[in-house]
Amino acid sequence: MSPAGMRARATPAQIVWSGVLAVAIGILAAGAAWPIYRSEHLWLLIAGATGAAYGVVLAGRLWRWGSFTAGALLLGFVVLLVPLAVPDALLSGAAGIPRGLGDGLAAVALGWKQVLTLTLPLGTYQAVLVPVFVLVYASVAASTWLALRDAKSAVWAALPAAAVVGYGTVFGPAELSEPLLLGSVTVTAPRELAVWIAAGIVIACWISWTSGAARRAALRLGRESRARRRSVTRGAIGAGIVVLALSAAAVLAPAAATTPRSVPRDRIDPVVVVREQTSPLASYRVWKRDAAFEAPLFTVSSAGKLPGRLRLAVLDHSNGIDFTVSVGPGTFTRYPSGGTVADPTQIRVEIAAGYSGIWVPLTTELAATPRFAGPRAAELSDGFYLDRDTGAGIAVPTAAGLRSGDEYTVELSAAPDAQLGGAPARATPDLDLSELPQLDRWLGQQSLPSSGEGLETAIERLRERGYLSHALSDQNERLWLDELAAEYGTRFVASSGGHSTARTEELFTQLNEQQEAAGADADDAALVSGIGDDEQFAAAAVQVARAMGFDARVVLGVRMGEAGVPGVPACEQSCTGANVAAWIEARGADGVWAPIDVTPQVATPPVALDSGERLPEHATVPEELDAPESDPEFGSGAGDSVPSQTTGDTEPSSWWPIVRWAGLGIVALVLLAVLVLFIPVVKRVRSRSRRGSGTVETRVLGAWEELLDAHADAGTPEIRAVRAARSTPTASRRDLGALIPGGLRIAAEVDHAVFSGEGADPDAADRVWASVDAELAGLRAGRSRWARLAARYSLASFGIARLARAGQRQRAETESR
């Protein structure tokens, strides 16, 4: 900034219009960023950032702070960072401010990656507001500084408007806004288009106003024609900038809006972690062993109502051996904000020593993201992911997940269980019954309709004809059996683990043979024959549901309050291995997932029957003389080890994403090259136009103007003397040429070509241009590389700098008077 510019005060018009521009940038930023955050706090953030940035820069301009203005801006940024951009840190009181400040400062550099990898809307989650805060604060500060500086700089003051709108385009949702039908015309992406059009109007109006202000200052100095010409030039430059900005929007906005919002993780890929887990259902019997049966897993407390169930893992894929979680890119995503839920309540969960793993106890619907506490609160918050399709949540600060001492508070739904719809999801079975002959045979014997009521009846019969057993042997792991025997008189019957297709077919074989042996008139007690626990019966119930046309999946979790079932009690506050249960969720044509319990009964033991035999009226319990058997490792049937979870078939890679990104990169580079080369190209076109003019006189005059413009862009001392001499009415071209090296000879040739009575020699223009080229080559040779680059991009030859100085002189004269 020149000394004159430093001394000149901002005029009232500059203060008002720079404030209007700052407000316009804030409004554009809010409109562009709203689909990303959808939080009322965004308006407070933008209002605070806009007001603070404008106020600091204006104060620095009025009171001549100079370089201290930058320090004041930095101080204001730090002071406002936590309350405006990391508001959740204030929920922890004064202790949360240092952590919030650290997270906010880190997000200045890394926040863009967090915004890209989170599922929209973001709300106020962690430090996701920092990028938009930085952008608005910096844009308004830069815009205000340029607008208040001088006329040359003011032309560029509106460009930050394109930056804030570009943020919404690049980081916004993958889906464009719904098309708008106006008569017979369909407007694609009306919201995005409206925001960019508004930005273009703001930029165009600002350039028009600044150009007019400079022209009015020039008019007051009596230089109307020159100011008019230069105003048109600047207007053309501004219009070119607007066209470039809108072109970039037209090319990049749709591409960015259709691009998946994901980038590689810095630390842990949740999909990889889930794929590496063994099936949670295969480890079900581990919870029933003595070591875990009474061990506290986690405690749940609430000042209000407790939910009826807390879900851990939701298993929706079966490979014939295990039920697993179907995962793929984008299955588990960050969860920055919740939504409206039915019957909301807030619970606090504290992880105890008996529980470890990645699965977070939650209900189906969350009203907000969990707020973690404890020594690993920040890591857990960063490592929480949710499967939006199933509602299962995981916490992976490390691949080991949760551990003792972790805790969180979360608002979620405590609504009663949903009811199963009457119509199935599809008219045909969702599995091949020819590969499950025993299941097909059992369903045929039940003669039930494929409806919601028919499915519930089938699963109820499955439970009533089953008998609970968690082990192959009762010699060592007896806590579960002793507890059931004391309450229900349960006796031990061996049952193998596993939930493969072979294991469920074995279960249905037991049921089919018992029903055939008991006959058509047998009572319920005579039909008890299926031995197993929630692991086998959940897998069997899913097969029954899918055979009837319903979607179904297995859920591992706990029941809360008094909603337990015989054999697997509910936990009122402290949950242990005894409370861990499995059930299924089924969905019909109405799209509602409804939980259905599958735990087999514990009161009536099975009795072996021959065909047609009936149970005695007063049955006796035979003595168990079976040899001891050891229970194999969890998840195995007949001694097989637990199979590793398969990842499923991977789709073949496609070259299209690479081609698309390469194309976008090329387009971005082309647009960047156009922006960088715009001013040099305009100067080159101007020079070629002067050289190729139609008459000798105009070509000669063009050479003279080229010489003066080159010195103006270079800012040489000679051009300053020329400007001073031009203010004298009697100064001739030769007087001006005498002030420039080699200019006197060139001025004489120009005057001779223009004013000669016999007319200009056709070769005179070539000679003058040759002289000018030689002088300019010498001018460039005597300057450094950076000085030559600055001259190439200088706008002084377009008259902007001169008009700026004219306005400054006028303001100085006004103040002196």
N, C-alpha and C positions, 0 to 999 in steps of 0.2 A: 504494500500500500504506500502511495506517495505521501510525503509530508503534508501536502495540502489536503489529501484525503483524510489523514489522521486528525488534522485540526478542524475539518468541517463537521458541524453538528448535523444530526439527522433532522430532516424537515418533518413537520407534522404529517404531511402527506405520506412520506416514507414510513413513518411509525404506524399510521393507520393501515396502509395497504400491506405492509409486511405482516401485521397482525392478522389481517384477513387471509393472507396466504397461509399463515401458520394454522389457522383454524380449518381452512380448506384441506390442508394436508392431513390434519388430525381426523377429519370426517372421512376422507378417502381411506385412511389407514383402518378406521373402524369398519367401514363397509367391506373392505377387502379381507380383513382378518376375522370377521364375525363367524363365518362357517368353520374356521379352525378351532375357535374357543367356545363360542356360544355361552358366554358367561357375562352377566351384567358388570362384573368387575373389570372387564375389558374397557368399558367406557370410562370408568374412573382412572384406569391406567393411562389411557390416551389423553384424557383431559389434564391429568397431572403432568405427564411428560411434555405435552405441548405447552402448557402454561409455564412450567419451570424453564424449559429450554429457551422459550421466547423471552421470558423475563430476565434471565441471566444475560443473554446476548444484548438485549436492549439496554440494560443497566450498564454493561461494559462499554457500549457505544456512547451513551449519554455522558458517563462520568470518566470516559477515556481510561479504562483499565488496561488497554493494550493486551499484552500477552497473559496478563492475570485473568483475563476472561476465560481462557482455556482451563486454568486451574479451578475457577469458580464452577465451570460446567462439570468438571470431573468430581468436585466435591458434592455438587447437587445430585449427580448421578448416584454416588455412593449412598447419600442420605436417603434417597427415594427408592433405592433398589429393593429393599426388603418389603416395605409397606405396599409398594405398587406392583412389583414383579414377582415376589415370593411371599404372598400374603399368608399362606398356610403356616409359615414359620412362626407367625405371631400367635398361633394357637397354643404354642408351648410356653408362652410368656417370654420374659427377658432371656431365659436360657436358650430359646430357639433362635434369637436374633443373630448371634455369631455364626451358627450353622447355616442359617438362611443366607447370610451375607456371603459365606464361603461358597455355597451352592450357586448363588446368583452370579458371583464373579467367575466361577468355573463355566457357567452356562453362557457367558458372553462369547466364549470361544467354541464351546461344544453344544450349546443349546439347539442349534439347527438340526443336529443329528437326532436329538431326543424328539423334536417336533416331527421329523420325518418317520420315526419308527413307532410312534404312538398311534393308537386308534382314535380317530376323531369322534366327538369333540373333546378337546383337551381340558376345558375348564381352567381351574387354577392349580392343577396338579403339579406338585413339586416346583421346578423352576422353568416350566414351559413358557411362561409369559416374558421371560427375559429377552428372547430375540426380538419380539415386537416392541418391547420397551426400548431396547437399544436402537432399533431402527427409527422409531418415531422421535425419540429424543435427539438422535444425531441428525435426522432429516430436518426437523424444525430448527435446530441450532444452525445448521449449514444454510438453510434457506433464509433465515432471518439475518445472518451475517452477510450473505451475498446481497440481500435486498437493501440493507442499510449502508453498504460499503460505498459503492459508486455506480454510475450508470453502466459502465462496462461489465461489472459483476452482476448487477441486478438482472440482466437478461437471463442468466443461468439459474436464478433463484427458484424457479418453479420445477426444475428437473427432479428434485427429491420426491415430488408427487408420483412420478413414474416408479420410483424405488419402492415406496410403500405399497403401491398397487401390485407391483411385481412380486412382493412377498406373499400376498394372498394367492396369487396365481400359482407360484411354484410350490408353496407349502400347503395349499388348500386341499380339499377333499378330492378323491379320485373321480367322483361323479359330478358332471356339470349340472347346473340348475335345469329344472324342467323347461322344455321349449314353451314359448309363449305364442299363442295364435292370435294374430291381429288381422281380422278379416280372412283373406285368402293367403296371407303371408305368415309363414312360421319363422319365428325368431329363435335361433338356436342359442342356448346358454345366455338368456337375457340378463341374468344378474351379473355375470362376468363381463358381458359386453357393456352394460350400463356403467359399471365401475370404470372401465377403461375409457369409455366416451367421456365420462365426467372428468377423469384425469386429463384427457386431451383438451377439453374445454378450459380447464383451469390453467394449463400450460399456455394455450393459445391466448387467452385473455390476459395473462400476466405479461407475455411478450408484447402484446399489443399495447398494454398500458405503459410498460417501460420504454418502448420505442416512441410512443407519443409524448412521454415526459421529456425525453431527450430532444425531440423535435421542437417542443414548445420552448425549451431552454434556448435552442439555437435560434428560433424565430425572434426571441427577445433580443438576440445579439445581431439581428439583421441579416441572417444567412439562410433565408427561407429555402431557396432552390437546392443548395447543397444539403441541407438537413433533410429535405424531402427525399432526395435521392438516397441518402444514407439510411434513412428510416425504412425505405423500401428494401434496401439490401439486408438490413437487420431482420426485417420481417420475413424475408425469404429464408434467411438462415434459421430463424425460429420455427417457421413452418416446416422446414426440412427436418429439424429435430423432432417435432411432433409426429411427422410422418414416420420417421424411423422408430420412435417409441411405439406407435400404434402397430407398425408392421411387426415389431418384435413380439408384441402382445398377441397379434393374430396368429403368428407362427408358433410361439412357445406355449401360450396358455392352453390350447386344446391338447397339445402333446403332454404338457405337465399334468393336466387334469386326468389323463387316461393312463398315467404311469403309476404302477404300484408304489405305495409309500413305504418302502423298506430299504434299509441298508444293512450291511454286515454288522453284527454286534461286536462291541469292543471286548466283551468278557465271555458271556455265556449265551449260547443259542438255546432257548427253552425247548425247541423242537428236538434238538439233539439229546438234551437231558431226558426228556420224556421217552424218547425211543430207546434209551439205554436202560430204562427201568424194567425190572421183571413185572409180570402181571400182578397188580395188587390183589386180584381175586385168588391167584395161586398161593399167596402168602396168608390167606384168610385164617388157616388153622394155627398159624403162629400165635395169633392173638388169644387162642384158647388154651395154649400151654400154660403150665403153672407159673413160669417166669413172667408172663405178660398178663395173665388172667386178672390179677388183682393190682397190677402196677398202674398208677395214675398216668394217663396219656396227656390229657389237657383238662383244664377247668373252664367252665363257661358261666359267666355271671351277667346279670342284666338288671337295671332298675325297673324295667318294664316287663314285657312278655317275652318268654323264650320261644324260639321257633320250634316246630315239631320235629324237624330233622336237620342234621348237619351232614352235608355230603363231603366226602373226601375225593375219591376217584370216580369218574364216570367212564365206563368201558363200553364202547359202541362198535367194536370190531372183533370178529372171531375168525381165527385161521384154522379152526378144527382142533386146535390143541389148547389155546389160551384165549381168554377174552382180554383185549388190550385197548388202548386209546388210539384211535385213528388220527394220526398227526401228519401234517404237511406244512409247507410254507404259509405262514400267517395263521396257523391254528391257534397258537397261544400268543396273544399280543398284550402290550401294555394296557392298563385300564386306568386312564386319567380321570374319568368322571362317570358317575352312575346315572340313574334315571329315576322316574317315579315308580314306586313299588306299592303293592297292596299291603295294608297293615304293617307299616314300618316299625321297627324296633332297633335298639342299639344294644349290642352285646360286646363283652370283653372276653377274649380267649387268651389263656396263659398256657404255654406249652410246658409239660412236665417231663420228668426224666424218662418215662416209658415210651415217649413218642419221638420219632425222628423220621424225616422223609420230606419229599417235595410238596405233598398234597396239603392244602390249606383248608381247614374245616369251614365251610360256608353253606349258605342256602342257595336255591336256584337263582334268585334275583338279588342284586346288590343295589342299594340306593347311593352308595359312594364307595370310593376306593378305601381299602383298609388303612387305618392310621397305625403304623407299627410303633412300638416303644421298646425300651430295653437297650442293651449295649450295641445291638446290631440294627437299630431302627433304620438308619439311612441305607444300609446295604439291603435290608429286606424290602424297603420301599422301592428301591431301584430294581430289585429282582422279582417283583410280583408281576405275574402274567395271568391272564384269564382266557379261557376258551369260550368265546361268545356263543357258540352253538350249544354246548353242553352245560355251561355255567360252572365248570370245574376250575379252581384256581390253584396255582403253584407258586411257591416262593423259592427262588434259586439264587441266593447270594453266593452260594457255592453249589456244586452239583449234589451235595448231600442234603440241601434244603433246610428245613426247620430243625431246631434242637432245643434242649431245655434252656429256659430263660427267655426265649422269644415270646412276645405278646403283641396283641393288636386289638384295636377297637374298630368295629365296623357297623354301619347301619344297613340293615337288610330286611327282607320280608319275613314276617311271621304268620303269613296267611295260612289257613288250613290247606291240607292236601287237595290238589286238583282232582276232579272226577273224570274218569275215562269216558270219552265220547262213545256214542252208540255204533257209529259206522266205522268200519276198518279203513286204514289209509289206502289200501289197494284191494282189488277184487281177487287177486291171485296170491298164493303164498310167496313170501320173500325168501324162500329157500327151496332146495330140491328134496322133496320128500322121498324120492326113490333112493337117496343115500341115507335116509333115516327111517328104515322100515319099522322099527319098534315104536318110534314116535307116531308114525302114520297109523299104525295098528291101534295104539292107545287112543288117539283122537277119534278113530272110527268107532271104538267101543263106547265113547262118551256121548256121541250123537248130539253135539252141541252146535248151535248156530254160530257163524262167524260175525259176532257182534261184540260190543263192549260187555254186555251182560254175560254172553257165552264165554268170553275170555276170563272174566272174573270167576265164573263158576268152575271153569277148567282148572285154574290155579288153586282155587280153594279145595277142589278134590285132590289135587296133587299134594297139597299140604296135609290134608286129613289122612291120606293114605301113606304118608311118609313118616319117618321116625328119626329124631335128631340123634346124630352121633358125630363126634369131632375127631375120632381116632380109630386106629386099627387095634389098639391095646389099651387096657385099663390098668396096667401095672405101675406106670410111673406118673403120667400126666392125668391126675384125678380130680383136680379142683372143680372143673366144670361138671363132672359127673356127680361128685358129692353134693354140690349145691342143688342140682336138679333132682337128685334122689331124695334129698331132705324135703323139697317143696312139692314135687310132683310124683315121687315114687319111681322115677326113671331108672331103668336098668341098662346096663351096657350091652350094646350090639355093635360089633365091629363094622367099620366102614372105611373104604379106601379113599384117599384124597384125589385131587385132580378134577377138572371140569371139561375134559376133552369130549369130542363127539362120541368116542368109544365109551367114556364113563357115563354120559347121559343115556346112551343106548342101553347100557347095563341097568341103569335106574328104571327105564321104561320097560325093560324085559322083566324085572322083578314085579312091577305093577301089573303087567299084562298076564303073567303066569298066575299071580295070586288071584286076579279077578276071574280068570277062567276056572281055576280050581275051586273058588268059593261059589260059583254059580250065579245065576241072575238074581236070586232072592237073598243074597248075602247082605248082612248089615255092614255098617261102616267099619266096625272093629275087625271083621274078617278080611277086609281089603287092605289093611296096613301091611306094607311090605317094602316100600322104597326106603333104603337106609342111606343117610347122608346128612349134610348140613346146608347152610346158606350157599356155600360154594357150588355144590352140585345142583341144588334146587333153583338157584338164580339162573344158571346156565340152561337148565331144562325149561324154566318158565319163559325165557327169551325165545327158545325154539318154538314153544307152544304159541306165543304171541305172533311170531313171524309166520308160522304156518297158518294162522287165521287172518293174515293180511295186515297186521298191525306192525308199526315200527316199534322196536324195543331195544333197551340197553340195560346193562347191569350198573348198579350204583353201590359203592362201598361207603359206609358212614355210620352214624349213631343216631338213635332216636332220643329225643329230649322229653323231660317232664314225666308223664305217666303213660306215654303212648307206646310202651314196649309190648313185646309179644312173649308168650311162654317160651322159655329157652334162651331168649336174648333180651334182657331187661333194658329199659331206658335209663339214661343217666340224668339226674336232676341238676347236678353241678359238676362233680368230678367224674370224668369218663375214664373207664379202664378197658382192658382187653375184653372183659366180659360183655361190655356194651357194644362192641363193634359188630355190625350186622351188614348183610347184603340184601338188597331188594332190587326190583326191576322198575323201570319207568317205561310205560307204553304210550303210544300216540296213535290216535285214529285220524279220521278225515278232518276233524276240527282243528288239528295241529297242536293240541294241548298235551303236554307230557304229564301223565298221572302216575304217581308211585303206587306200587302194588307189593305188599309183603309176601315173602315166599318161604319163611322159616317153617320147617315141618313140625308137627305136633310132638309132645314129649310124654303124654300121659298113657297112651295105649301102645304097648309093645307089639311087634309083629309075631305072628304064630304061623309056622309052616303047615300047609294043608295039602292033602291029596285031592285029586279031582272029585268034586261033589261033596267033600267032607265039610261038616258044619262045626263051628266052635262049641265046646260044652257050655252049658249055662253058667257053671261056676268054674271058671278056668283056674288052674294052678300054674305057678311060675316055676319052670324047671331049673335045676341047678346048672350053673355054667361050668362046664368041664373043659372048655376050649384051652388049648395050649397057648402060652404067652406069645404074643406077636409084637414085634417092634414097629412103630409108626415110621414110615419113610419120611424123607425130607418133604417139606411143604410143596404142594402143587404137583405131586407125582401120583400116578395111578399104578398100582402093582410094582412099586419100587423104581419107576423111571425117575430120572432127575428132571428138574424144572427146565424146560426148554427156554432158550433166550427168545426175547420178543422179536418177532420179525418186523421188518420195516415196510414190507409190502413191495409191490412192483413199482419201480420208478419209471416215470414217463420219459421217453427219449428226449434228449435236449433239442432245443430248436435254435436255429440261427436268427430267428426274427428279433428277439430282444437285442442281440448284438447289432444287427442292422439298424434297428430303431435308434439305439443310443448313438451309434456312429452317425446316423443321419442328423439327429438332434445336435450332436457336437459340431458337425460341419455347418449346420445352419447358424448355430451360436457364433462360431468363428467368423462366418461371413458377415453377420450383423455387427460383430465387434470390429471387423476390418472396415466395414462401411463407416461406423462411427469414428474410428481413428483416422481414416483417410478423407473424411468429408471436407474439412477445411483445406488441406493441400490440393485436393481435386478441384474444389471451387476456384482456387487461385490459378491452377493450371488452365482451367477452362477460360478464365478471364484473360490470361496471357495469350492463349491461342486465338481468342476472339479479337484481341487488339492486333495481333500480327496478321490475321487474315481479313482485316477490314476491307471494304470494297474500294475505297479511294486512297490515293497516296497521302493526302492530308491527314485523314483519320488514322492511318497506320503510323504516321510520324508522331501525331499527338498521342497515340497509344503508347509509343515507345517512351515518350517523356513521362507519361503517367506511370508506366512500369518502373522507371527509375525512381520516381518520388515514392511510390508505394513500397519498393524494396527497402529504401532507407527508413520509411515509417515503420515497417515491420521489424527492422533491425534495431530501431530506437537509437540511431546514431546521433551524435551531437550536431551534425550538419542539418539533419531534418528539423531539429529544434530551432536552429537559426532560420531555416526556410519558413517555418510556421510563423516566427516572429516577423519576418520580412513581409509575409503575405498580408499581415494585418495593416501594412502601409498601402494606401490606395495607389501610390505612384510607382510601386515596385513592378519591374518588368520581368519577363521570363529570363532575360540575360542576367539581371540582378540576382535572381534566385539561383541560376546556374552557376554563378560565380562562387556561391557558398558551398557547392558540392564538388568533390574531386572529379575532374573531367566534365563537369556539367556545363561550363561556359561554352565549350565547343559544340556540345550536343544542343544546347539552347539556341545557338546561332543557326545550326542546321535546321532545327525545327522552325524557327521564325522565317528562314528563307523559303522553306518548303510551303509554309502556310500563306505567307504574305507576298511572295514573288509575283510580279505582274505577268511574266511569261509562263507561269504554271510550274508545278513541281516536276522535277525529273523523276521518272518511274523508279530509277535505281536509288533515289535519295532515301526512300524508306528503308531499303535493305541496309544502306550504309549507317543510318541512324540506329537501327536495331542492332547492327553489329557492334557499334560503339557502346550501346547500352549493355549488351551481353558481356562485353569485355570489362566494363566498369563493375557490373554485378559479380562477375567471377572474381575480380580482385577484392570486392567487399566481402564475399563469403570466405575467400582464402585467408583473410586476416582475422577470422573469428574462430572461436572454439567450436567443438562439435555440439555442445549443449546450446551455445548461442545461436548456431545455425538452426537447431531443432526448434528453439523458442521462436525464432523469426518465422519458421515455416507454419507454426500454429498461431501466430499473432493475428489479432483482428484489427490492429491499428490501421491497416490500409483500407479497411471498410469504414473508417471514420468513427468508430466507437470510442476510441481513446480521446480523440479530439473533442467530441461532444461532451464526454465526461468531464474533461478539464474546463470546457466552457461553462457547464453547469456549476462546477465548483467555484470558478471565478465569480459567477453571478451570485452564488450564495454568500461568498466572502464579501462582495460589495454590499449586498443587502444587510449583512450583519454589521459591517462597518458604519453604514448609515443609521 
